[in-house]
């Protein structure tokens, strides 16, 4: 395929090099003359293991060149990749200036591209950016609506600096956001040399996955640092702790608990989080992420209350009361807290939980239940109907 790559920074250069190595004809576009000259001399403008050699071979074979002329790059091109930067503005918002500028350039020269041309946003952008910002800019500058001879996709990159070629060749998945089903087929073909699961999803889902990945990576680093500081102060080797922690691929390093839903509860998580943060504060160790977990959990419960109140209805059936299904443990159940708050708002509440029978609940579990909902007997219904 003939592919135009707009932006010859880190992502653009590595992507252009890998695509050229895999047999595509690549034209890189950038406003910086130094980058163009470097590539045309057979060298990489970014420092990345293995990329220099690939660029040298691709330029020598005529499969890679660079230019500052969008029309030259787009002539008969089947795809164009937008790989320019999306820096932060002072308020933390995303600056789409470069992306929209390139989108306008592509749109203005769309007539020279191959019919069925696909514009691929590879830059990191928030959900809604491709559909609401980039697409209208291309339509405005080209005078042609999406779907009428051209289309738009999102293809986030998951390249780590220092090992980007390894990541390119062995990705966990190929992710393609489509304006409509089937629009991403040219991108699927572009990755023909890469063996990985392919996910074709709406534009916004692809955009969101990239941010979710990076936020989770930041969370893991922060989590390891915060608990590490606490354990070091308590005399436990944090590196050894985390090495053993990471061996658990059933619960810790797995997809368990990573499903958006309701709040956590039970006899362990809230209690142990409080003990952990107390130990940190007692040692004057700041742990802002750990401190934020219980308040965030409270927000989840309150959002459920607010959602019920917003309906204007007064009679509520609550299906489930224990902190998770398959148990009758009420200790710090978020559903129990939800029930308490709904009653406090004047709701007529009836509760059904097949695992909960008052006569079989004893000890601290019963004490917690009756302390939270003293009139639980009047609220429970054995019959679902």
N, C-alpha and C positions, 0 to 999 in steps of 0.2 A: 504494500500500500504506500501511497505518497502521503506524508504527514507533515504538517507545519507545527512547530513547537514554539509558542510565544513565551519568551522569558527564559534566559539562559543563566539563571542562578543555579542554586544547588539542585532543586527538583528538576528543572528544565534540562540541565546539562546531563544529569544521570539518566533521566528518562530518554532523552534524545540518543544518548550513546547506546543504551540497552536496546532500543528499538532498531537502531541502525545495525547493531551487531546481529539482531535476529532476522535481518533481511529486508527491512523496510527502507524506503528512501525518505530521508529526513532533511528538512530545511529548518534551521533554528532562526528565530527572529529576536533581535534585541536592539535597544537604542544605544547601548554602550559599544563603541567601536573597538575598545580593547578586548572585549569578550569575543566579538566577531573575528578579529584578527588572530586571537589565540586559537580558536577552533580551526580556522582555515589553515593555521600552521601545524595542525595535527596534535594540539595539546588541549588539556582541560582547563577551563577558567576557574574551576574549584578543585580543592585538594580532596581527593577521594581515592582510596586504593583501587587500582585496576582500570580506572576510567581513562587515564591518559593513553594507555595501550589500545583500548577499544576505539577511542576517537582517532588516533593515528591511523589505525587500519581502515576505519570507515571512511575517513577523508581520502585516504589513498585510493580506495576502491570506488570512490564517487558516490557513496551511499549517504554521505553527510556533508552538508555545507551550512554556512551561516550568512545572514544578511540583515540589513536594517529596512528592507523593502517588503512590506506585508503582501503586496500584489505578487511579487516574485515567488514568495513562499506558498501562497494560496493557489497559484495556477495549477489546475487539475488535481488539487489536493482532496483526498477523501475525508480526512479528519484534520481538525486543528485543535491543539491542546493549549489551554490557557494555564501557564505555570508561573505567573507573576506573583509578587509578594502581596500579602494582606496584613499590613502592620496595624498595631493598636494606635488608636487616637488617645489623647490625654485623659479622656473620661473612661477609657477601657473598651469603647466600642470599636468595631472593625472598620478599617479604611478600605473601601472597595474601589477607590479611585483608579488604581492601576488595572484592576480587572475590567472595569467598565470602559476604560480607555482602549484596552485591547479588544474588547467586545465591539466597540464602535469601529475600530480598524478592520476587524474581520467582516463586519456587516457591510462596510462600504466597498469591500472588494469581493463580496460573496459571489458576484456574477462570474468571476474567473475560476471559481472552485468547481470541483466535480459535482455533478447532479447527485443529490442525496447526501450532501456534505453534512458532517456531524461535528458540531462545536462541543468540545469536552472541557468542562471546568475541572481542572486538577488542583487549582489553588484551594487552600482551606477557607471555606466560607460557611457562614451560619445557615441553618435551614431556612428556606424561602429565598435565599439570595439568587440562585440560578433562575428560578421561575419569575421572581418579582423585580429583579435588578438587571441581571445579565441578559435574559431573553428580550425584554422590552428594548434594551439598547441596541441589540442586533437587529430587531425588527425595525426600529426607527432608522438606523443607518443604512439598512439594505432595502427597505421598502417592501419586504416580503415577510409574510407571517410564518412562524414556526410550523413545520409540517408540510409546507408548500415548497418542496425541493431542498430543504435543510431542516436539521433538528438539533436539539441540545441535550447533553447528558452531563452527569457529574461522575468523576472517577477519582476519588480521594487517593492520595499517596500515603503509604505506610513505610517510609524509608528512614532508617536510622543512620545518622551521619557516622562514617567510619566503616559501616558494613552494608552500605546501600545496595550494592550489586547482589550481595547474598540475599538481602530482603526482597529485591526485585524478582530474583529467580525463584525464591522459595517463600512466597507470601502466604499468610494464613488464609487469605481469600482474595478474590478479585471482586471488587464492589462497584457496581454500575448503577447510577441513578438515572432513571428515564423519565422524560416528560410524559410519555405514554408507552404502554407495553410494546416491545419490539424495537423502539427507537435506538436502543443500545447495541444492536447486533454488530454494527461496524467496530465497536469497542471490543466486543467479544472476539472478533476476528483479529483485531490488532494484537491481542494477547495469545494468539495461537501457539506460540512457542513456550508459554508458561503453563505448567501443570498445577492447577489449584482450583478449589471449589469456587464457582461463580455465582454471585447473588445479583439478580436484577430486581431493583426496588424503585419506588418513587424517588424523585429528586431529593425531597426533604429528608427521607430516611438515610440516604447515602451521606448527605451533608452532616446529619446528626451523629452518625456512627463515628466519624473522624473526631469530633469533639468529645464524644463519650470515651473513646480510646484514650485520648490525651489527658482528660480529666482523671480517669482511673489510674493512669500511670503516675500522675502527680500525687494522687491520693495514696498510692502504695508507698511512694518514697516518703511522704509526710508521715504516714502511719508507722513505717519502720523506724523513722527517726524519733518520733514521739515516744513510742513504747520503749525504744532503745534507751532513751534518756532516763526514763523511769526505772527500768530494770538495772541499769548501771548504778543508779543511786541506791538501789535495794540490794546490791551485791550479786546480781545475776549477770552473766556475760551475755550482752545483747546479741552478739553475732551467733553464739551457740543457740540461743533461744530462737532466733529467726531461721537458722538452718533446720532445726527440728520442726518449727512451725511450717516451713515450706514443704516438708516431706508428706504432709497430709494433703493429698490430692483428691480426697473424697469430699471434704468440707471447705478447707482453707483455699487451696489453689484449684478452684473448680467453678462451675456455673451455678452451684447452689447459692441461694439467697440473692442472686442477681436478677430478680424478677420484680418489676415495679408493682406495688400493691399496697397492703396495709402495714401498720406499725409492728415493730417487734415487741415482745414481752416475755413472760415466763419467769421461772424462779432463778435463772442464771444471768441472762444478758444485762438487764437493768441493774441488778445488784452488783455484778462484777464490774460494770462500767463505773458505777459510783465509787467502788473501792479503789479502782485503778486511778481515777482522777483525784480521789482524796490523797492517795499515796504521792501523786505528782505534786499536788498543792502543798502537802506537808513537807516536801523536799524543795519547795519553791521552784519547781520546774514548770515552765509554761507549756501547756498542751492544748492549744486552741482548737485543733481538729477533734480530739477526743472530748473536749468540753462541749463541743457543738452537737454531739450525737444524740443525747437525750432530749435537748430542746428541739432538734429536728424531728425526732420521733413524736414529740408532743404536737408539732405542727401537722403531722399526718393525721392524728386523731381529730384535731380541731377542724381540719378541712372536711372530714367526713361529717362532723356535726353541722358545719356551715352548709354543706351540700344538701343535707336533709332539711334544714331550716329554709333554704332557698326555694324548696318546692311548695311551701305554704301548707303542706299536709300535717296532720296532727297524730294520726294513728300509724305506728311503725311496728313491723315485724322484724325482729333481729334474729337471723339464722346463724347460730354459732355464738358461744360465750367464752369457751376456754381459749387459752392463748394460741392454740393451733389445733387443727383437726386431729381426731384420733386420740385425744387425751381429755381428762376432766380437770386438768390443772388450771386453777383460776389465778394463781399468783401473778400479779402485775399483768394480767391479760389486757391488751389494748381494747378488746371488745367489751370487757367489763367496764373499763373507763368510758368507752363510747356510750354504753347503756346509762351509766351514771349521769353523764352530761346531758343526754337526751331527756332523761327524766327531769333533770334540773331546768330544762327549757320548757317543761310542761307537756311533753309528749306522752301519749298513751302507748305504752310499750308492752309488747308480748315477745317472749324469747323462747326459741326452740333449739335445743342442742341434744342430739341423740346420745352423746357420751356423758351428759351431765344429769345425775340423779342425786338429789340432795341427801338422801339417806345413806348414800355410799361415799360421801365426801367427809373427810375427817381432818383433824389436826390443824396445822397452819393454813392448809388449803381452804378449809371451811371458814376459819377465822377471817381470812382475807376476803372471802366472798361475802360473808355476812357483814363485815365491817364496811364494805364498799356499797353493797345493795342489801340493806337490812330486810327488805320485804321481798326477797327473791322468790319465795314460795308462791306469791300471788302473781309473779311475772312469768314463771316458767309454764310452758305448754307442752305436754307430752305428744300431742297430736299435731302434725304439721299443718293440716288443713285448718 
